[in-house]
Amino acid sequence: MPLLYFMKFIIPVLLIIGFTFSCGNSSEETQNQSSSIDTSIIFGNKGFEFPQLSAPAKEQAVHWGVLEDFLSEAKNVNGSNYQDLRNRSELLKQYSDSLLKNIPDTLNTKPINSRLLVLKTRSSLLFQTVHQASIDSLKVQNSMEELNLAVKNLIVQLNEKFQKDNIDFQRKEDEENELKKQQRYKDSIMNLELQDKKNKKV
């Protein structure tokens, strides 16, 4: 009889101990899997080239310091292993938040705002994807590609903004020059008429 009680007591204890060890092993396997992914898989495209900022856009980027930081980090994140990507994605998320909150007045347009909003979303999604408990390499890679596209679209939009400003400025200057030319012509006609009247009086 005591043996029966002993067996009833010991079996659940053994089951609990066995379950605890199996969970521990599973956790170790996950950590091992995570550390193997850290070094063996490279994410993004190391050779990816973003469009160049035009000269006026570069000048603006100097005053909008966080843009330079963001673009530098976005370039460097390509070709990162898992651990680097976790660290860099956090920086990208912070920079993209700051970009949206501190837009210079000259760049505060709907198209640029829209591109910055997409950029912030893509940075946040990348951060979430690489900080999940289980790593999905395909999701991480797709998230990287979406971020690259968002950065590219922002640069294109910035260049277009300055190109449009330049065209508008040139058009305005041409119109002003044309008005001056017309005024000079009118002035010369008036002078000729005045001279003609003087000559007739003489």
C-alpha positions as CSV (number, residue, x, y, z in Angstrom):
1,M,0.0,0.0,0.0
2,P,2.7,2.6,0.8
3,L,4.4,1.6,-2.5
4,L,1.2,2.5,-4.3
5,Y,1.0,5.9,-2.6
6,F,4.7,6.5,-3.4
7,M,4.2,5.7,-7.1
8,K,1.2,8.1,-7.2
9,F,3.4,10.8,-5.8
10,I,6.6,10.1,-7.7
11,I,5.1,9.8,-11.2
12,P,3.7,13.4,-11.3
13,V,7.0,14.7,-9.9
14,L,9.0,12.9,-12.6
15,L,6.6,14.3,-15.2
16,I,7.1,17.8,-14.0
17,I,10.9,17.5,-13.9
18,G,10.8,15.9,-17.4
19,F,8.7,18.7,-18.8
20,T,10.9,21.4,-17.2
21,F,14.0,19.9,-18.8
22,S,12.4,19.6,-22.2
23,C,11.4,23.3,-22.1
24,G,14.9,24.2,-21.1
25,N,16.3,22.2,-24.0
26,S,13.8,23.8,-26.4
27,S,14.8,27.3,-25.1
28,E,18.5,26.4,-25.6
29,E,17.8,25.2,-29.1
30,T,16.0,28.5,-29.9
31,Q,19.0,30.4,-28.6
32,N,21.4,28.3,-30.6
33,Q,19.3,28.7,-33.7
34,S,19.2,32.5,-33.0
35,S,23.0,32.7,-32.6
36,S,23.6,30.7,-35.8
37,I,21.3,33.1,-37.7
38,D,23.2,36.1,-36.2
39,T,26.4,35.3,-38.0
40,S,25.5,33.2,-41.1
41,I,22.7,35.2,-42.7
42,I,23.2,38.6,-44.3
43,F,20.1,40.8,-44.8
44,G,19.4,43.5,-47.3
45,N,21.6,44.1,-50.3
46,K,25.2,45.2,-49.6
47,G,25.6,46.7,-53.1
48,F,22.3,48.6,-53.0
49,E,22.8,52.2,-54.2
50,F,20.3,54.9,-53.3
51,P,19.9,57.8,-55.7
52,Q,22.2,60.8,-55.1
53,L,20.8,63.9,-53.5
54,S,21.0,66.9,-55.8
55,A,23.3,69.8,-54.8
56,P,20.4,71.9,-53.4
57,A,18.9,68.9,-51.5
58,K,22.4,68.1,-50.1
59,E,22.7,71.7,-48.8
60,Q,19.3,71.3,-47.1
61,A,20.3,67.9,-45.7
62,V,23.3,69.6,-43.9
63,H,20.8,71.9,-42.0
64,W,18.4,69.0,-41.4
65,G,21.1,66.9,-39.7
66,V,19.0,63.9,-38.8
67,L,18.4,63.3,-42.6
68,E,22.2,62.7,-43.1
69,D,22.2,60.4,-40.1
70,F,19.2,58.4,-41.4
71,L,20.6,58.0,-44.9
72,S,24.0,56.9,-43.6
73,E,22.3,54.3,-41.3
74,A,20.0,53.2,-44.1
75,K,23.0,52.5,-46.4
76,N,24.9,50.7,-43.7
77,V,22.0,48.5,-42.6
78,N,22.2,46.7,-46.0
79,G,24.5,43.7,-45.6
80,S,24.0,43.4,-41.8
81,N,23.8,40.2,-39.9
82,Y,20.9,39.6,-37.6
83,Q,22.4,41.1,-34.4
84,D,23.6,44.2,-36.3
85,L,20.2,44.5,-37.9
86,R,18.5,44.5,-34.5
87,N,20.7,47.4,-33.3
88,R,20.5,49.4,-36.5
89,S,16.7,49.0,-36.9
90,E,16.3,50.7,-33.5
91,L,18.4,53.7,-34.7
92,L,16.4,53.8,-38.0
93,K,13.2,53.8,-36.1
94,Q,14.4,56.7,-33.9
95,Y,15.7,58.7,-36.8
96,S,12.5,58.3,-38.9
97,D,10.4,59.5,-36.0
98,S,12.7,62.6,-35.7
99,L,12.5,63.2,-39.4
100,L,8.8,63.4,-39.4
101,K,8.6,65.6,-36.3
102,N,11.3,68.1,-37.5
103,I,10.6,68.9,-41.1
104,P,12.1,72.2,-42.3
105,D,9.6,74.7,-43.4
106,T,11.0,74.7,-47.0
107,L,10.4,71.0,-47.2
108,N,7.0,70.8,-45.4
109,T,4.9,69.7,-48.5
110,K,2.3,67.0,-48.8
111,P,4.4,64.8,-51.1
112,I,7.4,64.9,-48.7
113,N,5.2,64.4,-45.7
114,S,3.7,61.4,-47.3
115,R,7.1,59.8,-48.1
116,L,8.3,60.5,-44.6
117,L,5.2,58.8,-43.2
118,V,5.8,55.7,-45.3
119,L,9.5,55.7,-44.2
120,K,8.5,55.9,-40.5
121,T,6.1,52.9,-41.1
122,R,8.7,50.8,-42.9
123,S,11.3,51.5,-40.2
124,S,8.8,50.5,-37.4
125,L,7.9,47.3,-39.3
126,L,11.5,46.4,-39.7
127,F,12.2,47.0,-36.0
128,Q,9.2,44.8,-35.1
129,T,10.1,42.0,-37.5
130,V,13.7,41.7,-36.2
131,H,12.6,41.8,-32.6
132,Q,10.1,38.9,-32.8
133,A,10.8,35.8,-30.7
134,S,10.9,33.6,-33.7
135,I,12.9,34.8,-36.7
136,D,11.4,34.6,-40.1
137,S,14.3,35.4,-42.5
138,L,12.0,35.9,-45.5
139,K,9.9,38.5,-43.6
140,V,13.1,40.3,-42.5
141,Q,14.4,40.4,-46.0
142,N,11.1,41.6,-47.4
143,S,11.0,44.3,-44.7
144,M,14.5,45.4,-45.7
145,E,13.5,45.7,-49.4
146,E,10.5,47.8,-48.5
147,L,12.6,50.1,-46.4
148,N,15.1,50.5,-49.3
149,L,12.2,51.4,-51.6
150,A,10.9,54.0,-49.1
151,V,14.3,55.6,-48.7
152,K,14.7,55.7,-52.5
153,N,11.3,57.3,-52.9
154,L,12.1,60.0,-50.3
155,I,15.3,61.0,-52.1
156,V,13.6,61.1,-55.5
157,Q,10.8,63.4,-53.9
158,L,13.4,65.7,-52.3
159,N,15.3,66.1,-55.6
160,E,12.0,66.7,-57.5
161,K,11.0,69.4,-55.0
162,F,14.3,71.3,-55.5
163,Q,14.1,70.8,-59.3
164,K,10.5,72.2,-59.3
165,D,11.6,75.2,-57.1
166,N,14.5,75.9,-59.6
167,I,12.1,75.7,-62.6
168,D,9.7,78.0,-60.8
169,F,12.5,80.4,-59.9
170,Q,13.8,80.4,-63.5
171,R,10.3,81.1,-64.9
172,K,9.7,84.0,-62.5
173,E,13.1,85.4,-63.4
174,D,12.4,85.1,-67.1
175,E,9.0,86.8,-66.6
176,E,10.6,89.7,-64.7
177,N,13.3,90.1,-67.4
178,E,10.6,90.2,-70.0
179,L,8.7,92.8,-68.1
180,K,11.8,94.9,-67.7
181,K,12.5,94.5,-71.5
182,Q,9.0,95.7,-72.3
183,Q,9.3,98.6,-69.9
184,R,12.6,99.7,-71.5
185,Y,11.0,99.5,-74.9
186,K,8.0,101.7,-73.8
187,D,10.5,104.2,-72.2
188,S,12.5,104.4,-75.4
189,I,9.3,105.0,-77.4
190,M,8.3,107.8,-75.0
191,N,11.7,109.3,-75.2
192,L,11.6,109.3,-79.0
193,E,8.2,111.0,-78.9
194,L,9.3,113.6,-76.5
195,Q,12.4,114.3,-78.6
196,D,10.3,114.5,-81.7
197,K,8.0,117.1,-80.0
198,K,11.0,119.1,-78.9
199,N,12.4,119.1,-82.5
200,K,9.1,120.3,-83.9
201,K,9.0,123.2,-81.4
202,V,12.5,124.2,-82.5
